[in-house]
């Protein structure tokens, strides 16, 4: 019983944090701008086997060219140098941005998967746990 309570509380905390992240980002990032990928840094983290890709974007905001150094490294997709796409950026801080679909959908899917994992663990625990 304690295990179920622990997993439920874990789910509740992760759901709240993920919802807060996405709701805050949607409120802040309101300016839709075209961007160009000028560089993609690919690296393997010290504790990982997955190759991550960190894009650097160039955007023109009110006649000024701004470089956006993405703090988001992902293995979900790889952007190519020279690729044009659209971002939603925070007008006050261009470094704070949100991808447009279909890239945003991949991030949302994995965040939703994180919310469902405690229930999957509870199901496996319930089915396969032998006392």
C-alpha positions, 0 to 999 in steps of 0.5 A: 500500500505504501508503494502505491501512495509513493508512486501516486505522490511521485506522479502528482509531483511530476504532473504538476512540474510538467504542467507548470513548465508548459503553461509558463512557456506558452504564456511567455513565448508569444512571438512567432518568428522564422529562424535559421539553424546556423550550427548543430553541436552533436555530443555524447554526455559523459554518462550516456550512450545517446548522441545529443544535438544542440542547435544554434539559431539565428533570428532577426527581431526588429531588424537586429540579428540575434543568436539563440544558443539552445539550452535544449539538447535532444535526441528526439530529432536532429535539425540540419544546418541551414534548415528554416523553421518557426519558433515561439520566443519570449519577446523579453528574452529571445533565449527562452523559446518553444518549438513549433509543431511537429517538434513541440509534439515530440517533447509533449509526448515524452513529458506525458510519458514521464507522467504515465510511468508511475502507473505503469510501474504500479501495474507491473508491481501489482501483476508480477509481485509475488509475496 
